[in-house]
Amino acid sequence: MIKHETYIKRCLQIARNVTGTAHPNPSVGAVIVLNHKIIGEGFTSNYGENHAEVNAVHSVKNKQLLQEATIYVTLEPCAHFGKTPPCADLLVKHQFKNVVIGCVDSNNLVAGKGIERLKKGGIHVLVGVLEAECRTHHKRFFTVQEQKRPYIILKWAETSDGFVAPLPRSEQKPVWISNNYSQQVVHKYRSQEHAILVGTNTVIADNPTLNVRSWTGNNPIRIVLDRNLRIPKSTNVYDGSVKTIFITSKRMNNSGVQSIENKENNKSILFEEIDFTKSIAQPICEILQKHKIQSVIIEGGTQTLQTFIDANLWDEARVFKGADFFKKGIKAPILLTKNKTTTKIKKDLLNIYMND
């Protein structure tokens, strides 16, 4: 008996290796099997490059073997021309005997069309193997397709007595609440997400770089809330090292904004305008959607985090609880949910909440 689940699990395993590098495309895994042996594998390359199915096919030297083989994929093969040709056409061209799919693509450009094309090409198609696991893996992609917003992760560190920062602050630098191991986990998280968002007060107080230093991976796009453009140009978020989008209330033809762009001569620094007198969570999501941002990890202060919590625009919250006590300071956000898992990282606790 063929254990389809075994090979879909392998697809998921290799697909996780590229979480954070394929966006805005989904990070798909593909495995080619013949006579119960894996003869080819592939995962999604960087945006604009090969999809998982193409890389898997290229990994098999003798293409004649494909006619008797089965290809397993976490997500329905695409059926449209984008940056690359349709993967469904490639599988039909090589006359695969079977295609086993974890979950259907909800993108309107695909949404069953890939499956239909495979069947018309004479390929036997099986859909829905480990469907829940595959949808969970592709949660970022599905959130964009189905909710028209990025997948939103809230992250903060708090002391044992529930503070995120001490008061008063003596220096413009981060105050570490979690241990070195937890900080490394945070950088791993950053490498997996498309963007990172912070507020004005966080930048002014900490002067963060918001990059990946303690892990291997891409630096996320920086999203900075700066209503009145108060953040000094000398701070790290203006260094032009990575694409940075400032969200402000200032109009785009404002002379100050123009002088920043001309002086820096750096297209990686962009400005977007919203109305800060109203609820800002949804307008921020619309801007992120405009820039095709698939996921965002929000590391802002309590005010920024609470804004998204109160608007119920979040999917996960990752809360690091350190061993120290501040006794006074800025209180942590209030999150009302019991859907939580807890992991120990030395003396720290990592609580992961899911939005019901």
Secondary structure as GFF3:
##gff-version 3
##sequence-region A 1 356
A	DSSP	alpha_helix	4	15	.	.	.	ID=ss1
A	DSSP	three_ten_helix	16	18	.	.	.	ID=ss2
A	DSSP	beta_strand	29	34	.	.	.	ID=ss3
A	DSSP	beta_strand	37	43	.	.	.	ID=ss4
A	DSSP	alpha_helix	52	58	.	.	.	ID=ss5
A	DSSP	three_ten_helix	63	68	.	.	.	ID=ss6
A	DSSP	beta_strand	70	75	.	.	.	ID=ss7
A	DSSP	alpha_helix	87	93	.	.	.	ID=ss8
A	DSSP	beta_strand	98	103	.	.	.	ID=ss9
A	DSSP	alpha_helix	113	120	.	.	.	ID=ss10
A	DSSP	beta_strand	124	127	.	.	.	ID=ss11
A	DSSP	alpha_helix	131	137	.	.	.	ID=ss12
A	DSSP	alpha_helix	139	147	.	.	.	ID=ss13
A	DSSP	beta_strand	151	158	.	.	.	ID=ss14
A	DSSP	beta_strand	163	166	.	.	.	ID=ss15
A	DSSP	alpha_helix	180	192	.	.	.	ID=ss16
A	DSSP	beta_strand	195	198	.	.	.	ID=ss17
A	DSSP	alpha_helix	200	206	.	.	.	ID=ss18
A	DSSP	beta_strand	221	225	.	.	.	ID=ss19
A	DSSP	three_ten_helix	236	238	.	.	.	ID=ss20
A	DSSP	beta_strand	244	248	.	.	.	ID=ss21
A	DSSP	alpha_helix	255	264	.	.	.	ID=ss22
A	DSSP	beta_strand	269	273	.	.	.	ID=ss23
A	DSSP	alpha_helix	281	290	.	.	.	ID=ss24
A	DSSP	beta_strand	295	298	.	.	.	ID=ss25
A	DSSP	alpha_helix	302	310	.	.	.	ID=ss26
A	DSSP	beta_strand	316	321	.	.	.	ID=ss27
A	DSSP	beta_strand	329	331	.	.	.	ID=ss28
A	DSSP	beta_strand	340	345	.	.	.	ID=ss29
A	DSSP	beta_strand	348	354	.	.	.	ID=ss30
###
